Amino acid sequence: MQLPVQSQSTLYAEPWEADAGPEDLVEIARAADRAGFAYIASCDHVAIPRRLADAMGTVWYDPVATLAYLAGVTERVRLLSHVAVVGLRHPLLTAKQYATLDHLAGGRLILGVGAGHVREEFEALGVDFERRGAVLDECVDALRAALGPDEFPAHHGKAYDFEDLGQRPRPAQARVPLWVGGSSPAAVRRAAVRGDGWLPQGDPRDRLPGQIARLRRLREEAGVTDPFTVGAITEPLYIGEPDWDVGRRTLSGPPEALAESLRGYAAMGVDQIQIRFRSRGRAELTDQIREFGERVAPLL
């Protein structure tokens, strides 16, 4: 699941999150850890322009700081950046931050990356917004080298060029999973030929089979045979019969009914699902997480 509180876009934040803070994140992360969730995720925005603030809000925690903080209070759950806009930073800087995080967390990092969409962020940091796709392509290649096993990684490209520069600590994992986010044709291609996984951005169920078929075709054409993780973001969930308005798109009901619906993702070829619960407070959210772990997950 992507964590609440750490990003508060009006598209999905619950009202109670406005007054929440670190102690809430800790309890939610621990609840996900206990419930057997695969990962907890944190977003990435450096600064939100005023023209977008009403919709996006300006609460966007830094993913490295957030995931590192939560690594120290959890034991098993993996830590995903969903997604890091890595083109805003030099790959050696990104590698230093996330390699350290993986080292400290005992090998629990999943590095999710994306191109970004807020022009003003790029302009403020002196990065070419129009070339962000090409820069991300090279960033992925550079990060493969910089997060690999070599103490002195090397990469020679158009945007970045480095060698004979040592970085330790190395990641605890021999290969940090690198998942590519986004649902545009360019993002799907990038995920297929460069990534270890795909993180869609809001694709409805009826669009997923076509996207997955394209991923498979692109990988076959490129001769890529490495393991690959296909993701999906589900509809909002509420376990049980709600006595409040959870929204028309929310899947609600008994565990068996929710599990039957969610199994439809596996039938499409999805490997992991990211879920978001409707809730009126932290206690209700952690109850939903516990219920899912105990009563829905065993049925998947």
N, C-alpha and C positions, 0 to 999 in steps of 0.2 A: 504494500500500500504506500501511496504517497502520503506523507505526514500532513496533518492539518497544522494550523498555527504558523508554520514557517513560511507559507506563502498564502496570501489572502486576497486573491482575485475575487471580485464580486460574482464571477461565473460559478464559483463552487464553495466559497467560504461560508461557514455557518456563523450566525450572529454572535455566539458565545466566544468565538475565536478572537474577537477584537480585544478582549480583556485577558486573554491567556498569555502564558509566558513559558520560561524554561521548565518550571516544575511540571507543567502540563505535558510538554514534549517528552519529558523523562517517563512519566507514568504511561503515556501512550506507547512509547517505544518499548518499554518493559512488557506491556500487555501484548504487543505484537510478537515479541521474543518468546514469551511464555506460550502463546497460542500456536506457535509453529509456523509463523509467516516466513516466506522466503526472503523478503527484504523490506526495508523501510527506505523511503526516497525523499530527497530534498531538491528543490529547484534552484535556478541560478538567474538572477538579474542584478546588475550592478546599480542601476539608477533608472527610475521610471519618469519619463517626461510628463510635464503637467497635462498635456493634451490627452494622455492615456490614464492618468491617475484615478479618475472616477471609475473606470472599468477595472483596471488592473490592481488598484491600490498601490501603496508604496512599501508594504510589509513583505520583504523578500529576504529571508535570512541567507547568509553566505553558506553554500553547501559544504565546503570543506570544514569550516568551523562547526557547523551543526552536526554533521555526521561524525566528526571526531569526538565531539562532546557526548553524543549518544553511544558511540562505541565503548566509552568507559563505563556505561551503566547497563549495557546489554552483554549477552554472552554468545549467542549463536546467530542471530538474524543478520543477513547481509546488508550492506550499506550502498545505496544506489544514488548517483547523481542523475536526476531526471528533469531536465538534462543540463549538463554543463556547456555553456557557450564558449567552447575552448578557443575559438578564433579571436576572442577578445584578449587573449594572453599568449605569450610566447610558450611553445610546447615544453621548454625546459622548466619554466616556472610551474606550469600545470603538472608536469611530471614530478617535480620536487614535492608539491603539495600532496598529490594523491598517492605517491609512493610512500611518503611518510605516514599518511593515513592508513594505508594497507598494512604497513609494518607495525604500527601501533595497535591496529585492530586484529592482528593475527590472521590476515589474509581474507578479509570479508568484503573487500571493495568490489563493486561493479561500476565501471565508468561509463555512464550514459552521456552521449555528446549530441549536440544539435547546432544548427546554423545560426539560430537567433532571428529575431524579427523586429527589434526596436532600433530604428535607424539612429536615434539620438545617442544611444549607448555607444554605438560604434564611433560616431563622430566625436563624442566627448573624449574617447580613449585613443583617437587618432588611427582608427582601423577602417579600411575601405568597406563600406556596407555592401556595395554592389558586387564585390568580389568574395563575399563571405562563403559562398558555396565552394569555390575553388580553394579558398584558404582552408576550409574545414577538411576537404579531401586530403590536402597535404598535412594538416594537423594530425589526422588519424594515422597517417603513415609515420609521421615524426614521433607520435606518442607510442606507437608500436615499438619503435627502437628505444625511446627514452624510458619506457616502463618494462623493458625486457630484462634479461639477466645480466647484461654487460654493465660493468661499473663505468665504462667510458663509451656511451652510446654514440652512434654516428648517424647523421641524416644529411643528405645533400639535395636540396630542392630549390624551387624558384623563390619561395617566401622565407624559408628557414634553412640555415646551413650551420651544422655544428659537428665537431668531433674532438677527441682528446680533452673532454671536459667531464671530470668524474662526478658522479652523484651517488651518495650513500646517505641513508639506508636504501637498499633496494626493496621493492615490494616483497611481501611475504609469499605471494603467489608466483609460481613460475610464469604464468600468463594471466594478466588481469583481464577479465572479460570486458570487451568494449562493445557496448550496444549503441546503435545509432537511432536517434529519435526523428520523427517527422513522417508525414504522409504524402508529401509532394512526390512527383515522379523522380526528381533528383535525390530526395532523401531515401526513397525505397531502393534506388539503384546503389546509393552509397552504402546502405545497410547490407545489401546483397553481396556486393563485391569486396567490401572493406571491413565489415563488422562481424562480430560474434553473435549478434542478435539485433532485433528490430523492435523499437518502441513506437507504436503508432500514436498519432495525435488526434484522438477523438473520432476515429473511424467507427461509424455505426456497424452493427452486425452484418447488414446486407452488403456492405462494401468490403468486408474482410476477405471473403473467399477469393475475390479478384486480385486483391493486393498480395495475398499469400501465393497465389498461382504465379504472379509476376515475379515475386521474390525467388521462387524456385526456378523459374525459367532463366532469370538473370544469372543465378548462381551456376546453373548447368552450363549456360553459354560461356561463362567465365572460367569454367573448370574448377570451381571452388567446392571442396568436399569436406572442409572442416565442420565440426558440430556447430549448429546454429539454433538460436532460441527465438521463437516467434512469440511476441507479446500481444496483449490486447487490454484495453481499458474497458471495464464492464459498465453497465448502467449503475447508478447509485443503488445501494442495497439497504434494506431494513429487515432484520430477522424478527418475525412475529407479525401480529396484526397491529399496526400503529393506530393510536388514538389521536393523532395530529396529522396535519397535511404534510406528507413527505414528498409531494410532487408527482406528477403523472408519469414521469419516466422511471421512477424508482421501482425496483423489483422488491416486493415485500411478501411475507407469508411464512409458512413453516419451513424448517430446514430442508425437508425433502423436496419441496417445490422449488426452492432457490437452487438446490444442487442440481435438480433436473434441468433447470434453465441454463445454469452455468456449464453443464456438461456439453452444451451445444457448441461452446468455444473449442473444446478439445476435438469435437467431430470435424471442425473446420481445419484443424491442423495447428491450433494455437497451443503453445507449450506452457506459458505462464500468463496469469490474469492479474491485473492490478485493479483493486477494488477500493471504493470509497463509501463509507457508511453515512447515512443521514443521522444527525444527532442534535440534541438540545443542550448538551454539556459534556464535559470530560467523562463523568461517571457513566452516562448513557453510552458514549462512544466506547469506553473500555469494556463495558458489558457486551456490546455488540461484537467487539473483537474476540472476547472470550467465547461467546456463543458460537461464532463462526468457527473458531478453532476446535471446539468440542463437538459441534453438532452438524456443521455443514462440510467442513474440509474432509472428514472421514468418508463422506459420500461421493467425493470427487475422484 
